[in-house]
């Protein structure tokens, strides 16, 4: 197999790996934002409920 053929195979593997990593990190980023948003809303609601019922 010529060197250029090996180079093309490595390039394809690299692109597949890169796309997979980009997708996973993007999903991870979105999930982090949702988690932070969810925690913020839960804390806000908890304080609101506490003020309403315990004061």
N, C-alpha and C positions, 0 to 999 in steps of 0.2 A: 504494500500500500504506500503510495507516495506521501510525503510529509504534508502536503496541502490537504489531503484527505483526512489525515489524523487531526490537523488543525481545525477543519470544519466540524468534525465529530466533537472535539473538545469545546468548540464555540457553541454548538447546539446544547451540549450538556450544561455549559455555563449559563446560557440564556434560560433554559428550563429551570435551573436551580435559582437563578436571580429572580425570575418571575414568581416562583413559589415563595421565596423569602419576602419579596415585596408585598405579595398578597397577604401572607401571614402577619407581617408587621403592620400592615394597614388595618387588618381586622383587629389586631391586638390594640392598636391606637384607638380605634372606634370603641372597642369594649371598655378600655380605660376611661374614656370620656363619659360613656354611659354609666359606668360604675360610680365615678365621681359625682355625676349629676344625681344619680339615685340616692347616694349617701347624703348629699346636700339636702335633697327634698325630704328624705326621711328625718333628718335632724331638725329641719325647719318644722315639719309636721309634728314631731314629737314635742318640741318646745311650745308650739301653738296649742296642742292638746293639754300639755302640762299647765300652761297658764289658764286655760279655760276651766279645767276641772279642779285644780288644786289651789287656786288663788281666790 
